[in-house]
């Protein structure tokens, strides 16, 4: 990046694109670039829904597991309790889900989608299908399977 007229501007095409030096061999650098690209594309797909990746994950997991406890949801999504509660509060304020008392354990709250939440999830799943098709189009089915296996090693 160069400073021109007190504004950062990208270098002319080709000047910085071809040689990035030693960082070419830094795995974390490539993971960051890949994440940024995937996140931008996801954001474009979901702009009309006004939902985040985490919110969609919460809706999807609740749909797959009716009456799931808030604590179980947090564990499955590997989120801390405060983040989970904030997401649930936002989704509840939008009437996408309802909390209820667990019949098995009175200390726990259960979560279920409302009709509005289920409808939003259906639209979100269609956007995810489009996003996944875009992402997977860069790989063969076998490479997708291997990539999932390799990425799982990092986050488990």
BELCORBEL-V327137 format. One record per pair of residues at least 4 apart in sequence whose C-alpha atoms are under 8 Angstrom apart, sorted by sequence separation. I is the first residue (numbers start at 1). J is the second residue. D is the distance in Angstrom with one decimal. If there is no record, write none. Layout:
i: <I;I>
j: <J;J>
d: <D;D>
This chain:
i: <3;4;11;12;13;14;16;20;22;26;27;28;29;30;31;32;33;34;35;36;37;38;39;40;41;42;43;46;47;51;52;53;54;55;56;57;58;59;60;61;62;68;69;70;71;72;73;74;75;79;80;81;82;83;84;85;86;87;88;89;90;91;92;102;113;114;115;116;117;118;119;120;121;122;123;124;125;126;127;128;129;130;131;132;133;134;135;136;139;140;141;142;143;144;145;146;147;148;149;150;151;152;3;4;11;24;46;51;62;68;74;75;79;91;92;101;102;113;136;139;2;3;23;24;46;62;74;91;92;101;102;1;2;74;101;102;1;2;101;102;136;1;2;43;88;100;101;1;71;74;99;100;62;73;99;100;61;99;100;98;99;70;97;98;58;70;97;98;97;98;96;97;96;58;95;96;57;96;97;95;96;95;96;96;58;55;54;67;69;67;55;71;70;69;70;69;70;69;70;68;69;67;68;67;68;66;67;66;66;62;63;62;63;62;59;63;59;59;60;59;56;56;49;49;49;46;46;45;45;45;42;45;42;41;38>
j: <7;8;15;16;17;18;20;24;26;30;31;32;33;34;35;36;37;38;39;40;41;42;43;44;45;46;47;50;51;55;56;57;58;59;60;61;62;63;64;65;66;72;73;74;75;76;77;78;79;83;84;85;86;87;88;89;90;91;92;93;94;95;96;106;117;118;119;120;121;122;123;124;125;126;127;128;129;130;131;132;133;134;135;136;137;138;139;140;143;144;145;146;147;148;149;150;151;152;153;154;155;156;8;9;16;29;51;56;67;73;79;80;84;96;97;106;107;118;141;144;8;9;29;30;52;68;80;97;98;107;108;8;9;81;108;109;9;10;109;110;144;10;11;52;97;109;110;11;81;84;109;110;73;84;110;111;73;111;112;111;112;84;111;112;73;85;112;113;113;114;113;114;114;77;114;115;77;116;117;116;117;117;118;120;88;87;87;100;102;102;91;108;108;108;109;109;110;110;111;110;111;110;111;111;112;111;112;112;113;111;112;112;113;113;113;118;117;118;121;121;121;124;120;123;124;124;127;127;128;130;128;131;131;131;135>
d: <5.6;6.4;6.3;7.6;6.8;6.1;6.8;6.0;7.5;6.9;6.3;6.1;6.3;6.0;6.0;6.1;6.3;6.1;5.9;6.1;6.3;6.1;6.0;6.3;6.3;6.2;5.8;6.6;7.6;6.0;6.3;6.2;6.2;6.3;6.0;6.1;6.1;6.1;6.2;6.0;5.5;6.6;6.2;6.3;6.3;6.2;6.2;5.8;6.4;6.5;6.3;6.0;6.2;6.3;6.1;6.0;6.3;6.2;5.9;6.1;6.4;6.3;5.6;5.4;5.3;6.1;6.1;6.2;6.2;6.3;6.6;6.1;6.0;6.5;6.5;6.1;6.1;6.5;6.2;5.9;6.0;6.3;6.3;5.8;5.9;7.4;7.9;7.4;5.6;6.3;6.4;6.3;5.9;6.2;6.3;6.1;6.0;6.0;6.6;7.0;6.7;5.9;4.8;6.9;6.5;7.8;6.5;6.5;7.4;6.6;5.0;7.8;6.3;5.3;5.0;6.2;7.5;5.9;7.7;6.0;5.6;6.4;6.9;8.0;7.6;6.4;6.3;6.2;6.1;7.9;5.6;6.1;5.6;6.3;6.5;5.5;5.7;6.5;4.9;5.6;6.6;4.9;6.5;7.9;7.8;5.4;5.8;5.7;7.1;5.9;6.2;4.9;7.8;8.0;5.5;6.3;7.3;4.8;8.0;5.8;6.7;7.6;6.7;5.5;7.5;7.8;5.5;6.3;4.2;6.6;5.9;5.0;5.4;7.9;6.8;7.4;7.8;5.5;6.0;6.7;3.6;6.8;7.3;7.7;7.9;6.4;7.7;7.9;7.5;7.6;7.5;7.7;7.3;6.1;6.1;5.4;6.3;4.4;6.7;5.2;6.2;4.7;5.5;5.1;7.5;6.7;5.7;5.5;7.8;6.5;7.1;6.0;6.5;6.7;7.2;7.5;7.3;7.9;6.8;6.5;7.0;7.0;7.8;8.0;7.3;7.4;6.7;5.9;7.8;7.8;7.9;6.8;6.2;7.2;7.5>
